[in-house]
Amino acid sequence: MHPSPTRRPVSGYASASVLAGVLGGAGGAAAAVSWHYSTLLLHPSVHPGRPERVLATGPGVVELAANRLTCQPGVWGLRGPAGLSVVGPVLDRGRRRVTRELRDGPVPQTGPAVLDAGPFDPDPGARDLPFDDVVVRTPVGPAPAWDVPAPAWSDGRTWAICVHGRGGARREALRALPALHAAGLRALVISYRGDGTAPPSPDGRSHLGDTEWHDVAAAAAHALAAGATRLVLVGWSMGAAVGGAFLDRSGHAAAVAAVVWDAPLLDWRRTLRRQARNRALPPSLAGVAARFTERRIGIDLDRFDLLRHPPAVRPPTLLLHSDGDTAVPVDLSRDLAAGAPALDWPVTYREFGGTEHTGSWNADPDGYRAAVTGFLREAL
């Protein structure tokens, strides 16, 4: 969950300070923190800084300062001043240092860097896939998209609509595109309002899926007008919340034959409580922040609890989630998979081990691809 809108109203800190001054005391401080938390939610950033550190490099290896992220298993991007490199499994680990395989890309410079879940840049060409730059006409204006043709053996009439997560970008889909291609799908990798590529929302805020689904509906209309007869909805993190709203509210939802959701955000309230704990905030402040958020953008967060309020259209769905996810609780996927039969919702669940948010592909690229292609071949 991650570009900041170009327009930003009064800063969260300033608003929080005013609120604290009005309310006074401990209650005011709590309200101020909750208001700031709500502001961070409504104005995501794609600039995570460079929290990791490259300590040394050698032939085919890179040494990083050891922390929870740099010690994750699997394949990752490592972004620094030299560009995007690809690092592989952990080769050696100590208390303060971790040595990983250096697979591809420039040799990283020593100093600050960031571990990137996406080891591919900048477009589908990085996955050896042809594509066209196209524009989807959304209610807020033209939104750039990548149109990746189906393989030659496919009739190309089943399209995947790929929806990135909050604060993310289209490159989030690059890990999954070969699996979608192998299943015979044509892919439309979209941008949507407020992601720094598509036009912003009229108020410059993220609406957490409550308005963004209109842009997915525009993408669906684009695909259907271009000859699609079936759609597959693919989403990461908040892309699932956007997709869930689309399945519940769009007239095009009936064309969706299957859904693939990676680390899906299936309940905003439970996710906010988890993220409050990550920030060492009392759970009660997450509730206050949720109420602020509902009033500020006019959203009903209860509609985004897909276990209690499943969408009107419930196609066969594949959930992919890592047990190490601290951003969106893995229990959301587990609970939906367990409760799906009672909801008349065909759900397949695949869990991966040891990686952070949307890191299932990184943990096991081959297993991830097999899970996606196997599910789609059966569901379609």
Secondary structure as the mmCIF struct_conf table of DSSP 4:
data_model
#
loop_
_struct_conf.conf_type_id
_struct_conf.id
_struct_conf.beg_label_comp_id
_struct_conf.beg_label_asym_id
_struct_conf.beg_label_seq_id
_struct_conf.end_label_comp_id
_struct_conf.end_label_asym_id
_struct_conf.end_label_seq_id
BEND BEND1 THR A 6 THR A 6
BEND BEND2 VAL A 10 VAL A 10
HELX_RH_AL_P HELX_RH_AL_P1 GLY A 12 LEU A 23
HELX_RH_AL_P HELX_RH_AL_P2 GLY A 25 LEU A 42
BEND BEND3 HIS A 43 HIS A 43
BEND BEND4 VAL A 46 VAL A 46
STRN STRN1 GLU A 52 GLY A 58
TURN_TY1_P TURN_TY1_P1 PRO A 59 GLY A 60
STRN STRN2 VAL A 61 ALA A 65
TURN_TY1_P TURN_TY1_P2 ARG A 68 CYS A 71
BEND BEND5 GLY A 74 GLY A 74
STRN STRN3 TRP A 76 GLY A 80
TURN_TY1_P TURN_TY1_P3 PRO A 81 ALA A 82
STRN STRN4 GLY A 83 ARG A 93
BEND BEND6 ARG A 95 ARG A 96
STRN STRN5 ARG A 97 ASP A 104
BEND BEND7 GLY A 105 PRO A 106
HELX_LH_PP_P HELX_LH_PP_P1 VAL A 107 GLN A 109
BEND BEND8 THR A 110 THR A 110
STRN STRN6 GLY A 111 ASP A 116
BEND BEND9 ALA A 117 ALA A 117
BEND BEND10 PRO A 122 ASP A 123
HELX_RH_3T_P HELX_RH_3T_P1 PRO A 124 ARG A 127
TURN_TY1_P TURN_TY1_P4 ASP A 128 ASP A 128
STRN STRN7 ASP A 132 THR A 138
TURN_TY1_P TURN_TY1_P5 PRO A 139 VAL A 140
STRN STRN8 GLY A 141 VAL A 148
HELX_LH_PP_P HELX_LH_PP_P2 PRO A 149 PRO A 151
TURN_TY1_P TURN_TY1_P6 ALA A 152 TRP A 153
BEND BEND11 SER A 154 SER A 154
STRN STRN9 THR A 158 VAL A 163
TURN_TY1_P TURN_TY1_P7 ARG A 166 GLY A 167
HELX_RH_3T_P HELX_RH_3T_P2 ARG A 170 ARG A 175
TURN_TY1_P TURN_TY1_P8 ALA A 176 ALA A 176
HELX_RH_AL_P HELX_RH_AL_P3 LEU A 177 ALA A 182
TURN_TY1_P TURN_TY1_P9 ALA A 183 GLY A 184
STRN STRN10 ARG A 186 ILE A 190
TURN_TY1_P TURN_TY1_P10 ARG A 193 GLY A 194
BEND BEND12 ASP A 195 ALA A 198
HELX_LH_PP_P HELX_LH_PP_P3 PRO A 199 SER A 201
TURN_TY1_P TURN_TY1_P11 PRO A 202 ASP A 203
BEND BEND13 GLY A 204 ARG A 205
TURN_TY1_P TURN_TY1_P12 LEU A 208 GLU A 212
HELX_RH_AL_P HELX_RH_AL_P4 TRP A 213 ALA A 225
TURN_TY1_P TURN_TY1_P13 ALA A 226 GLY A 227
BEND BEND14 THR A 229 THR A 229
STRN STRN11 ARG A 230 TRP A 236
TURN_TY1_P TURN_TY1_P14 SER A 237 SER A 237
HELX_RH_AL_P HELX_RH_AL_P5 MET A 238 ARG A 249
TURN_TY1_P TURN_TY1_P15 GLY A 251 HIS A 252
HELX_RH_3T_P HELX_RH_3T_P3 ALA A 253 ALA A 255
STRN STRN12 VAL A 256 ASP A 262
BEND BEND15 ALA A 263 ALA A 263
HELX_RH_AL_P HELX_RH_AL_P6 TRP A 268 ASN A 278
TURN_TY1_P TURN_TY1_P16 ARG A 279 ALA A 280
HELX_RH_AL_P HELX_RH_AL_P7 PRO A 283 ILE A 297
TURN_TY1_P TURN_TY1_P17 GLY A 298 GLY A 298
HELX_RH_3T_P HELX_RH_3T_P4 LEU A 301 PHE A 304
TURN_TY1_P TURN_TY1_P18 LEU A 306 ARG A 308
BEND BEND16 HIS A 309 HIS A 309
BEND BEND17 ALA A 312 ALA A 312
STRN STRN13 THR A 317 SER A 322
TURN_TY1_P TURN_TY1_P19 ASP A 323 GLY A 324
BEND BEND18 THR A 326 VAL A 328
HELX_RH_AL_P HELX_RH_AL_P8 VAL A 330 GLY A 339
HELX_RH_3T_P HELX_RH_3T_P5 ALA A 340 LEU A 343
TURN_TY1_P TURN_TY1_P20 ASP A 344 ASP A 344
STRN STRN14 VAL A 347 PHE A 352
BEND BEND19 GLY A 354 GLY A 354
TURN_TY1_P TURN_TY1_P21 HIS A 357 THR A 358
HELX_RH_AL_P HELX_RH_AL_P9 SER A 360 ALA A 363
HELX_RH_AL_P HELX_RH_AL_P10 PRO A 365 ALA A 379
#
